[in-house]
Amino acid sequence: MTDRLLPTLRNAMYALRGGFLVRPLLISIALGLIGASLSSLEETIPALSAWVPSVLFPSHADPQVAQIVLATIAASIMTVVSIVFAILLMSLTLASMQFSPRILLSFVRDRVTQWTLGIFLGTFAYCMAALPAARSLPRPFAPVATVTCAMLLAVTCVAWLVFFINHISQAISVNHIVDRIARETESVIDDIMPDARRHSYEQQGVPFDDDKRELMVDSAVSGYIRYVDTARLLQLARQFKLRLRLLRRVGHFVPAGVALFSAAPAERLDAQRVRELRAAFDIGPTRTLQQDVEFGVIQIVDIALKAISTAVNDPSTAITCVDQLSRILIRFVRRNSPISLLCDPPHVVRVVVPWIGAESLLDTAFEQIRHYSAADFAVSLRLLRALDDIASTCTEPGVVVSLVERGRRIVNGCAERLGAERIEKLRDRLAALEARLSAAPTAEGADILPEG
């Protein structure tokens, strides 16, 4: 029971934070309960109606007026909700076609959109919950205070609609889209890599014991690894006296029937324990930004690649993407990598978890853009600046060397397609990047980061 409850609660919390329907549903339920409770309380305590000025509600004794007001607001709100959904779907379609279908997740997580739907649907639920209280039989009753609150909610909805239209017009701007993705990716980095890199160090750990026979545990479902509960795996590994080795990292696709992790010694595993260990993995049809830093980078790269394609030819958008990618990489290289060797007790390896390293993330961020922008001087020049910015903040010599090599590949790739004057400018920018090598720390004692 526990092995199923924990992943369910974690997924529910992630959906609550970024789901498209969870927050609007909760807001609607809350306002609906307020409408039902307020109308019931007003009937129990008639003095509440006396506080409403006659200017706002002239007839305190006519339930038909209350019914008409509540019904009119409910019908009008549903009409506006259809307009809001039309605007939202149009924006999603436009953004998907113009930039990338992967950025739809960013729109889904937009809190302004969620609050807009929640407030409108909640106002409808409020009116419908309060409507039965306005009746002529057996005793006439008009929930004046409740209707007054409904009128205030209606005015709020009108003002919120204007705000939403202004917000959505900005939200479909590529600058806002890329900035939002970058901020969400930085939040993932902060979650999985909370420790800032203060000094170079060599990761210490006990080698995994390969003497005992390992049992390969297959994945029960096909999908992308979206989240790995490392604390739960460590707890189970200690409880069952196992040593676990994850074979694929977060963001990788694993088909059903393919090995997900290995466990040793094999004789300590049974069907129930395998189910509990599998429950520590969240596997789904799409990648998410729970622990997957690379997914945020891929979304921005997709936008950049479409921008520099011959069909679109929008180098300014590609430059914006390169700037945001440098921001993410700077945050990444300045943090200590997540712990790959989980020990309990100390010096007893229980779980080996692969994480993406700096080299792999640099490849994802810049290699495709470098290849397709070889004939674009502005984008190539900004790529060199991005590499120089990353090198200026990096304290690991191996990464600085890699950045310089990437800069040289950019210049060499442009040499056959650009004129001599532009190549000279690129080489000047490359020279500034190569100067970072002399400022980098020595390789002795440098951080050695494992990559998955």
C-alpha positions as CSV (number, residue, x, y, z in Angstrom):
1,M,0.0,0.0,0.0
2,T,2.8,2.4,1.0
3,D,4.7,1.7,-2.2
4,R,1.8,3.0,-4.3
5,L,0.7,5.8,-1.9
6,L,4.0,7.7,-2.0
7,P,4.4,8.1,-5.8
8,T,0.7,9.0,-6.0
9,L,1.1,11.8,-3.4
10,R,4.2,13.0,-5.2
11,N,2.5,13.1,-8.6
12,A,-0.5,14.9,-7.0
13,M,1.7,17.6,-5.5
14,Y,3.5,18.1,-8.8
15,A,0.1,18.3,-10.6
16,L,-1.1,20.8,-8.0
17,R,1.9,23.0,-8.6
18,G,1.8,22.9,-12.4
19,G,-1.3,21.0,-13.5
20,F,-3.7,22.7,-15.9
21,L,-6.9,21.4,-14.3
22,V,-6.1,20.8,-10.6
23,R,-5.8,24.4,-9.5
24,P,-8.9,25.6,-11.5
25,L,-10.8,22.7,-10.0
26,L,-9.8,23.5,-6.5
27,I,-10.7,27.2,-6.9
28,S,-14.1,26.2,-8.4
29,I,-14.9,23.9,-5.5
30,A,-13.9,26.5,-3.0
31,L,-16.0,29.2,-4.4
32,G,-18.9,26.8,-4.8
33,L,-18.7,25.8,-1.2
34,I,-18.5,29.5,-0.2
35,G,-21.7,30.2,-2.2
36,A,-23.6,27.3,-0.6
37,S,-22.3,28.1,2.9
38,L,-23.0,31.9,2.7
39,S,-26.5,31.5,1.5
40,S,-27.2,28.9,4.2
41,L,-25.7,31.2,6.8
42,E,-27.7,34.1,5.6
43,E,-30.9,32.2,5.9
44,T,-29.9,31.2,9.5
45,I,-28.9,34.8,10.4
46,P,-31.2,37.2,8.6
47,A,-29.3,40.2,10.0
48,L,-26.6,39.7,7.4
49,S,-28.9,40.9,4.7
50,A,-29.4,44.2,6.6
51,W,-25.8,45.1,6.0
52,V,-26.3,45.3,2.2
53,P,-27.1,48.9,1.1
54,S,-30.3,49.3,-0.8
55,V,-28.3,51.0,-3.6
56,L,-26.7,47.7,-4.4
57,F,-29.8,45.6,-3.9
58,P,-33.0,47.7,-3.7
59,S,-35.4,44.7,-3.1
60,H,-34.5,42.7,0.0
61,A,-37.7,40.7,-0.1
62,D,-38.1,39.7,-3.7
63,P,-36.6,36.2,-4.4
64,Q,-37.2,36.5,-8.1
65,V,-34.8,39.4,-8.4
66,A,-32.1,37.3,-6.7
67,Q,-32.9,34.3,-9.0
68,I,-32.6,36.5,-12.1
69,V,-29.3,38.1,-11.0
70,L,-27.7,34.7,-10.1
71,A,-28.9,33.0,-13.2
72,T,-27.8,35.9,-15.4
73,I,-24.4,36.0,-13.9
74,A,-24.0,32.2,-14.3
75,A,-25.1,32.2,-17.9
76,S,-22.8,35.2,-18.8
77,I,-19.8,33.7,-17.0
78,M,-20.1,30.4,-19.0
79,T,-20.2,32.5,-22.2
80,V,-17.0,34.3,-21.2
81,V,-15.4,31.0,-20.2
82,S,-15.9,29.7,-23.7
83,I,-14.2,32.9,-25.0
84,V,-11.3,32.3,-22.6
85,F,-10.9,28.8,-23.7
86,A,-10.9,29.9,-27.4
87,I,-8.2,32.5,-26.7
88,L,-6.2,29.9,-24.8
89,L,-6.4,27.2,-27.5
90,M,-5.6,29.7,-30.2
91,S,-2.5,30.8,-28.2
92,L,-1.4,27.2,-27.7
93,T,-1.8,26.4,-31.4
94,L,0.1,29.5,-32.4
95,A,2.9,28.8,-30.0
96,S,3.1,25.2,-30.9
97,M,3.3,25.9,-34.7
98,Q,5.6,28.8,-34.4
99,F,8.1,27.6,-31.8
100,S,7.8,24.0,-30.7
101,P,5.1,21.6,-29.4
102,R,7.3,20.8,-26.4
103,I,6.7,24.3,-25.0
104,L,3.0,23.6,-24.4
105,L,4.0,22.3,-21.0
106,S,5.2,25.8,-20.1
107,F,1.8,27.2,-21.0
108,V,0.0,24.5,-19.0
109,R,2.0,25.5,-15.9
110,D,1.2,29.2,-16.3
111,R,-0.5,30.2,-13.1
112,V,-2.3,33.2,-14.5
113,T,-4.1,31.0,-16.9
114,Q,-5.0,28.5,-14.2
115,W,-6.3,31.3,-11.9
116,T,-8.3,32.8,-14.8
117,L,-10.1,29.5,-15.4
118,G,-10.5,28.9,-11.7
119,I,-12.0,32.3,-11.0
120,F,-14.5,32.1,-13.9
121,L,-15.5,28.5,-13.2
122,G,-15.6,29.3,-9.5
123,T,-18.0,32.2,-10.1
124,F,-20.3,30.0,-12.0
125,A,-20.2,27.3,-9.3
126,Y,-20.8,30.1,-6.7
127,C,-24.0,31.2,-8.5
128,M,-25.3,27.7,-9.1
129,A,-24.7,26.7,-5.4
130,A,-26.5,29.9,-4.2
131,L,-29.4,29.7,-6.6
132,P,-31.5,27.1,-4.7
133,A,-31.5,29.4,-1.7
134,A,-33.5,32.1,-3.5
135,R,-37.1,30.6,-3.4
136,S,-40.7,31.7,-3.1
137,L,-42.0,28.6,-1.4
138,P,-42.7,27.5,1.3
139,R,-41.3,30.8,2.7
140,P,-40.0,33.6,0.5
141,F,-36.3,34.2,0.9
142,A,-33.8,36.3,-1.0
143,P,-30.1,35.8,-0.1
144,V,-29.2,39.5,-0.5
145,A,-25.7,39.3,0.8
146,T,-24.9,36.2,-1.3
147,V,-26.2,37.9,-4.4
148,T,-24.2,41.0,-3.7
149,C,-21.0,38.9,-3.4
150,A,-22.0,37.3,-6.8
151,M,-22.2,40.7,-8.3
152,L,-18.8,41.6,-6.9
153,L,-17.4,38.3,-8.4
154,A,-18.9,39.2,-11.7
155,V,-17.1,42.6,-11.7
156,T,-13.9,40.9,-10.7
157,C,-14.3,38.5,-13.6
158,V,-14.6,41.4,-16.1
159,A,-11.5,43.1,-14.7
160,W,-9.6,39.7,-14.7
161,L,-10.6,39.1,-18.3
162,V,-8.9,42.3,-19.4
163,F,-5.8,41.4,-17.4
164,F,-5.8,37.9,-18.9
165,I,-6.0,39.2,-22.5
166,N,-3.0,41.5,-21.7
167,H,-1.1,38.6,-20.1
168,I,-1.7,36.1,-22.9
169,S,-0.6,38.7,-25.5
170,Q,2.8,38.9,-23.6
171,A,2.9,35.2,-22.9
172,I,3.1,34.2,-26.5
173,S,6.1,36.4,-27.0
174,V,9.2,34.3,-27.6
175,N,11.2,36.3,-25.0
176,H,8.7,35.5,-22.3
177,I,8.4,31.9,-23.4
178,V,12.1,31.3,-23.3
179,D,12.6,33.2,-20.1
180,R,9.9,31.2,-18.4
181,I,11.4,27.9,-19.5
182,A,14.9,29.1,-18.3
183,R,13.4,30.0,-14.9
184,E,11.7,26.7,-14.5
185,T,14.9,24.9,-15.5
186,E,16.9,26.9,-13.0
187,S,14.4,25.8,-10.3
188,V,15.1,22.2,-11.2
189,I,18.8,22.8,-10.9
190,D,18.3,24.4,-7.5
191,D,16.2,21.3,-6.4
192,I,18.6,18.6,-7.5
193,M,21.9,20.5,-7.1
194,P,21.4,22.8,-4.1
195,D,25.1,23.1,-3.1
196,A,27.2,25.8,-4.8
197,R,30.6,24.8,-6.0
198,R,33.0,26.5,-3.6
199,H,36.2,24.6,-4.4
200,S,37.3,21.8,-6.6
201,Y,37.2,18.3,-5.1
202,E,37.4,14.7,-6.2
203,Q,34.4,12.7,-5.5
204,Q,35.1,10.0,-3.0
205,G,33.1,6.8,-2.8
206,V,33.3,3.0,-2.3
207,P,33.4,1.1,-5.5
208,F,30.3,-0.9,-6.3
209,D,30.7,-4.6,-5.4
210,D,30.6,-6.5,-8.6
211,D,31.4,-9.9,-7.0
212,K,27.8,-10.7,-6.2
213,R,25.4,-11.8,-8.9
214,E,23.1,-9.0,-10.1
215,L,19.5,-9.4,-11.1
216,M,18.3,-7.2,-13.9
217,V,14.9,-5.8,-13.1
218,D,12.8,-4.9,-16.1
219,S,10.6,-1.9,-16.4
220,A,6.9,-2.8,-16.2
221,V,5.8,0.1,-18.5
222,S,7.1,2.0,-21.4
223,G,7.9,5.7,-21.0
224,Y,10.4,8.3,-20.0
225,I,11.9,8.3,-16.5
226,R,10.5,11.5,-15.1
227,Y,11.4,11.2,-11.4
228,V,13.5,8.9,-9.3
229,D,12.9,8.9,-5.5
230,T,16.5,8.4,-4.5
231,A,15.7,8.6,-0.8
232,R,13.1,5.9,-1.1
233,L,15.5,3.7,-3.1
234,L,18.2,4.1,-0.4
235,Q,15.8,3.3,2.3
236,L,14.6,0.1,0.5
237,A,18.1,-0.9,-0.4
238,R,19.2,-0.7,3.3
239,Q,16.0,-2.5,4.5
240,F,16.4,-5.3,2.0
241,K,20.2,-5.4,2.3
242,L,20.6,-4.8,-1.4
243,R,22.8,-2.8,-3.7
244,L,21.1,-1.2,-6.6
245,R,22.5,0.2,-9.9
246,L,20.3,2.4,-12.0
247,L,20.9,1.6,-15.7
248,R,19.2,4.7,-17.1
249,R,19.0,8.3,-15.9
250,V,16.2,10.7,-15.6
251,G,15.0,11.8,-19.0
252,H,15.8,8.5,-20.8
253,F,13.2,6.4,-22.4
254,V,12.8,2.8,-21.2
255,P,10.6,0.3,-23.0
256,A,8.6,-2.2,-21.1
257,G,10.7,-5.4,-20.6
258,V,14.0,-3.6,-20.8
259,A,16.2,-3.5,-17.8
260,L,15.6,-0.5,-15.5
261,F,18.0,-1.3,-12.7
262,S,20.1,-4.1,-11.3
263,A,20.1,-5.5,-7.8
264,A,22.5,-7.6,-5.9
265,P,22.5,-10.1,-4.3
266,A,19.8,-11.6,-6.6
267,E,18.5,-14.1,-4.0
268,R,17.2,-11.3,-1.8
269,L,14.6,-10.2,-4.3
270,D,11.1,-11.4,-4.6
271,A,8.0,-10.1,-6.5
272,Q,6.8,-7.8,-3.7
273,R,10.2,-6.2,-3.2
274,V,10.5,-5.7,-7.0
275,R,7.2,-3.8,-7.0
276,E,8.3,-1.6,-4.1
277,L,11.5,-0.7,-5.9
278,R,9.7,0.0,-9.2
279,A,7.4,2.3,-7.3
280,A,10.3,4.7,-6.6
281,F,10.4,5.5,-10.4
282,D,7.9,7.8,-12.1
283,I,7.7,6.7,-15.7
284,G,5.3,8.4,-18.1
285,P,4.7,9.2,-21.8
286,T,6.3,12.6,-21.7
287,R,9.3,14.2,-20.1
288,T,8.7,16.7,-17.3
289,L,10.7,19.2,-15.3
290,Q,10.6,17.4,-12.0
291,Q,14.3,16.3,-12.2
292,D,15.1,16.6,-15.9
293,V,17.4,19.6,-16.5
294,E,18.0,18.4,-20.0
295,F,14.3,18.7,-21.0
296,G,14.3,22.4,-20.2
297,V,17.4,22.8,-22.4
298,I,15.9,20.8,-25.2
299,Q,12.8,23.0,-25.3
300,I,14.9,26.1,-25.8
301,V,17.1,24.4,-28.4
302,D,14.0,23.4,-30.4
303,I,12.9,27.1,-30.5
304,A,16.4,28.1,-31.7
305,L,16.6,25.5,-34.4
306,K,13.3,26.4,-35.8
307,A,14.3,30.1,-35.7
308,I,17.5,29.6,-37.7
309,S,15.8,27.3,-40.3
310,T,15.6,28.5,-43.8
311,A,11.8,28.5,-43.6
312,V,11.7,30.9,-40.6
313,N,15.0,32.7,-40.8
314,D,14.7,34.5,-37.5
315,P,18.3,34.9,-36.0
316,S,17.1,37.3,-33.3
317,T,15.1,34.5,-31.7
318,A,18.0,32.1,-31.9
319,I,20.2,34.7,-30.2
320,T,17.7,35.0,-27.4
321,C,17.7,31.3,-27.0
322,V,21.5,31.2,-26.9
323,D,21.5,33.9,-24.2
324,Q,19.0,31.9,-22.0
325,L,21.0,28.7,-22.6
326,S,24.1,30.3,-21.3
327,R,22.2,31.4,-18.2
328,I,21.2,27.8,-17.5
329,L,24.7,26.4,-18.1
330,I,26.2,29.0,-15.8
331,R,23.9,27.9,-13.0
332,F,24.7,24.3,-13.8
333,V,28.5,24.4,-13.8
334,R,28.6,26.5,-10.6
335,R,26.8,23.7,-8.7
336,N,28.1,20.5,-7.3
337,S,26.7,17.5,-9.1
338,P,24.0,15.4,-7.4
339,I,25.4,12.5,-5.4
340,S,25.8,9.4,-7.6
341,L,26.9,7.0,-4.9
342,L,24.3,6.8,-2.1
343,C,25.8,5.1,1.0
344,D,24.0,3.9,4.2
345,P,25.9,3.4,6.4
346,P,28.9,5.5,5.3
347,H,31.3,3.8,2.9
348,V,28.7,1.1,2.1
349,V,27.3,1.8,-1.4
350,R,23.6,1.1,-1.6
351,V,22.5,2.8,-4.8
352,V,24.3,4.1,-7.9
353,V,22.4,6.8,-9.6
354,P,23.5,8.3,-13.0
355,W,23.0,12.0,-13.5
356,I,23.6,14.1,-16.5
357,G,27.0,15.8,-16.5
358,A,28.3,19.1,-17.8
359,E,29.6,17.6,-21.1
360,S,26.4,16.0,-22.0
361,L,24.4,19.2,-21.2
362,L,26.8,21.3,-23.2
363,D,26.3,18.9,-26.2
364,T,22.5,19.2,-25.9
365,A,22.6,22.9,-25.6
366,F,25.0,24.0,-28.3
367,E,26.0,21.3,-30.7
368,Q,22.9,21.3,-32.9
369,I,22.7,25.1,-32.9
370,R,26.4,25.3,-33.8
371,H,25.9,22.9,-36.8
372,Y,22.9,24.6,-38.3
373,S,24.1,28.2,-37.7
374,A,27.5,27.8,-39.4
375,A,26.3,30.2,-42.1
376,D,24.8,32.8,-39.7
377,F,27.4,35.2,-38.4
378,A,25.3,36.8,-35.7
379,V,24.3,33.5,-34.1
380,S,27.8,32.1,-34.3
381,L,29.2,35.2,-32.7
382,R,26.7,35.0,-29.8
383,L,27.5,31.3,-29.3
384,L,31.1,32.3,-28.8
385,R,30.1,34.9,-26.3
386,A,27.9,32.4,-24.5
387,L,30.8,30.0,-24.2
388,D,33.0,32.8,-22.9
389,D,30.4,33.8,-20.3
390,I,30.2,30.2,-19.1
391,A,34.0,29.8,-19.0
392,S,34.3,33.1,-16.9
393,T,32.2,31.5,-14.1
394,C,33.5,28.0,-14.3
395,T,36.2,26.7,-11.9
396,E,36.6,23.3,-13.4
397,P,39.5,23.2,-15.9
398,G,38.1,20.3,-17.8
399,V,35.0,22.2,-18.6
400,V,36.9,25.3,-19.6
401,V,39.0,23.2,-22.1
402,S,35.8,21.7,-23.5
403,L,34.3,25.2,-24.0
404,V,37.4,26.3,-25.8
405,E,37.3,23.3,-28.1
406,R,33.6,24.0,-28.8
407,G,34.6,27.6,-29.7
408,R,37.2,26.4,-32.1
409,R,34.7,24.1,-33.8
410,I,32.3,27.1,-34.3
411,V,35.0,29.1,-36.0
412,N,36.2,26.2,-38.2
413,G,32.6,25.5,-39.2
414,C,32.1,29.1,-40.3
415,A,35.4,29.4,-42.1
416,E,34.1,27.9,-45.4
417,R,30.8,29.9,-45.4
418,L,31.6,33.4,-44.2
419,G,33.8,36.1,-45.5
420,A,37.3,36.9,-44.2
421,E,36.2,40.0,-42.3
422,R,33.6,38.2,-40.3
423,I,35.8,35.2,-39.7
424,E,38.4,37.7,-38.2
425,K,35.7,38.9,-35.7
426,L,34.9,35.4,-34.7
427,R,38.6,34.7,-34.2
428,D,38.9,37.7,-32.0
429,R,36.0,36.4,-29.8
430,L,37.6,33.0,-29.8
431,A,40.9,34.5,-28.6
432,A,39.1,36.0,-25.6
433,L,37.7,32.6,-24.9
434,E,41.1,30.9,-25.2
435,A,42.5,33.4,-22.7
436,R,40.2,31.8,-20.1
437,L,42.5,28.7,-20.2
438,S,45.3,30.6,-18.4
439,A,42.9,31.8,-15.7
440,A,41.4,28.3,-15.1
441,P,42.6,26.3,-12.1
442,T,45.1,23.6,-12.5
443,A,43.8,20.1,-13.3
444,E,45.2,18.8,-10.0
445,G,42.4,18.4,-7.5
446,A,39.8,19.3,-10.1
447,D,36.3,18.0,-9.8
448,I,35.6,14.8,-11.6
449,L,31.9,14.6,-12.4
450,P,30.2,11.3,-13.4
451,E,28.0,11.4,-16.4
452,G,25.0,9.2,-17.2
